[in-house]
Every structure is written in C-alpha cells, then in structure tokens.
C-alpha cells in the first residue's frame, strides 16, 4: 500500500457533531496503522450557515478529544488553503472542464418548478430527482437566459443506462443503476460549489487515497466516481461507516439524544472514554474481553469486518458505565485530582475528592456530591427535608441527639470507632444501622445520597459536624 492520506471535511455550521469525532477517530486509526497522514479540511461552502465560531468549535472539540491532524486551516500544510471557501478558483476551473466536455450543463429551473416536480414524483411513487428539463437547451438558449440575468445552477450529466459498481471497505460490492442517480447540482446559483464537486477536486489535489465517511454518502458515491471519470482522475478507496443510531434505531439526532461534542465536554465526560466508546463498534469483543482501550490500542484492534452494517446504538447509559470505569480504573490519583480541580467551586479536602472518585459517573456529578464538605456550607434545612425518612420526627430527633453525643466524645486516637459507636447508639434506640444513617446523611450533607457519612463527619471535624447535627435538631424542634 502506498502511504495513505485521509481526511475529514466537517462543515462549520452549529455545534460539532459527535459523528465528526466518530469518523475522525477511524480515519486517524487507519492512517496511524498504515503509516499515513490525516488532514482536516473545512467544508464551508454553505456561506449562509457557516460561521468562524463554529469552525473554532470544531478545532477545540477535536483537540479536547486528543485528536490531531498534520495539515489543516489552523496548522497549514503543502496544499493550502484548507478552507473550501478559499479555493473557489480551483472549482471554477474544474467546472469549466466539465462544461467543455459536455459532462455538465446549466440549469435555469426555478425553485418553485423543482418543488412542484418533486411533489408530483412523490405522488407517483417515484424517488425525487431532476427530470432533465434543461438538458437540451442549445448554447444560444443558454446565452439568452444568462444575458437576461436568469439565475442558474450547474448540474452533472448522468448516464441513462448501465450501472456504477465500487468496492466498499465495509459493505463490499455496491452496484447502483445509473437511472437511480440524480443529476447532482455541482455549482449553486451563488457561484459556490457543492460538497460533491469541491471534495472530488480537493481530494485529488491533496492526494487523498482513502475516503472514510458516513454511510449517508453511499448514494452519492456513484456521482463522485463519475466525476473522477470525467476528470480522468484516480478515485480513492471508499469506506462508509454505519451511522450512529438512537435507541429506537433511528439516525442519531439531537431531538432524541445529545449530539454535540461540546455537550459531552460540558458534562464532564472524559475524552479518552468518549473515544473508547466510539471505537467499540469496530472491535470484535468476545465475552469477558476488556472493553477499556486507548486510541493506540484501538488502532491495533479495529477491524472493519467486526462492524454491524445495521449501525450501532449510541447508548448514553453504556457511555456512563464506561466513563465511570475510566474514572475509577484508568486515572492516576494525580491525574484525577488535577482534572477534578477544574470542576470545584470551593476548597474541598483531598480525601473527600478521593472518596467521590468511585461514586461519580462524570465530573459534572462531582461538585453536587462534595459541595457540602465546605466549612460553613449552607444546607438549607427545612422540616420537609426530613419528611421522607422512614423514622418519625421523635425518633429522628433521638438519632440526631445520639449522634451529637457520639461525635462530641470522639477522640483523635479512635476515629475508626465512629461507625461502631453510631451503630451501638442506634441499637439502644432499637434501630438498624440503615435507619440511623439516613437522617445523618441529611444533617451532614443536606442530601439523602452522599459520601459515606462516617468519613464525612471525620473530614468535617467535630465542631462543624456537631454544628450541622444541632442545626438539624433545631429545625425538627
């Protein structure tokens, strides 16, 4: 295999999609395995929707994930520029080649006519595609319409008969009758190229040897292959990745699932866990095999033969499970504490943060769990706070009074006795440990679920713990 060159070409329109990370990961792994290069190109031909802010978000989100590229708009390279909006001259030249070869034609159909055409085709049970109304315009007719200032697009010509066949890295041999392929718009009425023309031109100019992209582009691949033929260029090898799906098997969409990489970053997911999860559909795992893997391990293990052509469900619960395992098993204490510090809004004892490590799924869970460890934290007790307990008010007060007595009599030499002392105190009240600790959780942390209550009392110290227990008692009185 010659040194492979791969790319992704995301559009800077809105938040960067998790599918971009999914595709980038596989491209990077392929390039690494085969000693190739991975580049980033920005597909900003939709000038109405493309924004500099979205482009920066693409860079930031991919960098957050730890994904890098050897060439791109931000790092340069031998094929600058890497923004398609800055390469219009190359597309204009390519388009003229197609027009001169009669491989493309100018279409003056109005949007209204095209809408009516598609509606009529749908009523007839036909898949909507251009009907060729402008195919037979003479050069004189075209010149007359252009002179009159009538807007037009440029479409590619498609054979009327025969088939297009290509080999896909996952789906194998794919054959499409040309009669099912639309006469794709190559240049829009504003003079900007569409994805179809721009990517064929750029992939050739930049020496792209392998195109790995989402399966939604399978129907467009015959158009791209035909463009390569018209230009006399070598087409790259195509591999189409099955799309990520919602739990109901529909295509992943923000209406049913978070799809923005930035959302997952804001929720405190680990970038390593995100990439681990996105790579799982490409790795054959037998029962009992380890699912945790780094990008380097994924690069060694991925296998297109392992991929389900039906697509993989993006399951947030599975991601949570995997992210939790990364937090507990993969991060060193130093690394965990450094990352945790970014999520804190106040000083929290190191020991409390380490207790929380095994109890959080993602870093957004951390502060709500440990905030009570601040000295003087406002826990905002009310009688309603304790109404959900299985003990009545009188019993709850008795538990709290007992706890005050136990904590006040703690000695630094015997902190390990705290649980036993509370357990013994509960037994004198005729209560099981679970009923004893429930009101203590509320009094100490303000929450029914928190860090272990005995460890929390010891970390807060005698004075602060007694103060909180007494405050809870005062509320109940």
NORCORWO-V941127 format. One record per run of one state. SS is the DSSP state (h for helix, s for strand, l for the rest). FROM is the first residue (numbers start at 0). LEN is the number of residues. If there is no record, write none. Layout:
BEGIN
ss = {SS	SS}
from = {FROM	FROM}
len = {LEN	LEN}
END
This chain:
BEGIN
ss = {l	s	l	s	h	l	s	l	s	l	h	l	s	l	s	l	s	h	l	h	l	s	l	h	l	h	l	s	l	s	l	s	h	l	s	l	s	l	h	l	s	h	l	s	l	s	l	s	l	s	h	l	h	l	h	l	h	l	s	l	h	l	h	l	h	l	h	l	h	l	h	l	h	l	h	l	h	l	h	l}
from = {0	4	8	16	17	33	36	40	41	42	51	64	70	72	75	76	82	83	86	87	100	103	107	110	123	138	147	152	156	162	168	171	177	180	184	187	192	193	194	205	209	214	231	236	241	243	245	250	251	259	260	266	270	282	294	301	303	306	311	313	315	330	332	341	349	357	362	373	382	386	392	408	411	428	432	445	452	460	461	476}
len = {4	4	8	1	16	3	4	1	1	9	13	6	2	3	1	6	1	3	1	13	3	4	3	13	15	9	5	4	6	6	3	6	3	4	3	5	1	1	11	4	5	17	5	5	2	2	5	1	8	1	6	4	12	12	7	2	3	5	2	2	15	2	9	8	8	5	11	9	4	6	16	3	17	4	13	7	8	1	15	1}
END
